[in-house]
Amino acid sequence: MAFRQALQLAACGLAGGSAAVLLSAVAVGKPRGGGDADARAPEPPAWTEGAQPGPSLWDSNWDRREPLSLINLRKRNVESGEEELASRLDHYKVKATRHIFLIRHSQYHMDGAQEEDCTLTPLGREQAELTGLRLASLGLKFNKIIHSSMTRAVETTDIISKHLPDVSRVSTDLLREGAPIEPDPPVSHWKPEAVYYEDGARIEAAFRNYIHRADAEQEEDSYEIFICHANVIRYIVCRALQFPPEGWLRLSLNNGSITHLVIRPSGRVALRTLGDTGFMPPNMVTRS
């Protein structure tokens, strides 16, 4: 009876590892030959309480670039159906991997009267130098740098670009700092100047515009740098990994840190590093 209950729990959608633990627990508690066949089975672990069965939550067409979704199946020729479909799918098939490097700007003066006055501090300039050196040391052929148009991001880009002189750079307002979505749990002392629906629409537009699998025409893997802000990066990470975006404020990023996302041709996303500043001495690490 205990074994049957364990199988039912496993069939309800628990992770394979969890089901294995449950089966092992039952096997350990099962009476051996000569024992009472009606002996009570051990209680399931407390952490299984509330576990609900359900389908996979990963949306493979999260960027609306899944090849099958780009084909109008209603126009398929019935006679040449399979061959035609295969040919059209191949036309949209992605071959390359995108490597996205999200860099938070360096420390800056927070007491500026205007945004233009919020320039990097002397320590912030040193941080940017170290971030630039770190990126250059990776030996990667970076394709481009896209940066926020805010002063602290522009100055951080200026310094990093000195270490990557052959990489083109583009400025955009989409990556400017803002409040992407009301955080959960709420934080009473954090009050953004702009309302969520204003900044949120822009930051979501940045995500949709820049974070997606490679174009079908792209033949080689790409390495792209985005220099922007903590809120923007945290929101992008949550969205890319299909975590609840309301949890963005639970993450913390240091100044000048490197976050590395990988987007495979299949659309699967992996987070290689989050907020890495291991290349900086401890006394230079800040989060302001």
Buried (B, 14 or more C-beta within 10 A) or exposed (E): EBEEEBBEBBEEBBEEEBBEBBBEBBEEEBEEEEEEEEEEBBEBEEEBEEBEEEEEEEEEEBBEBBBEEBBEEEEBEEEEEEEBBEEBEEEBEBEBBBBBBBBBBBBBBEEEEEEEEBBBBEBBBBBBBBBBEBBBEEEBEBBEBBBBBBBBBBBBBBBBBEBBEEBEBEBBEBBBBBBBBBBEEEEEEEEBEEEBEEBBEBBBEBBEEBBBBBBBEBEEBBBBBBBBBBBBBBBBBBBBEEBEBBBBBEBEBBBBBBBBBBBBBEBEBEEEEBBBBEBBEEEBBBEE
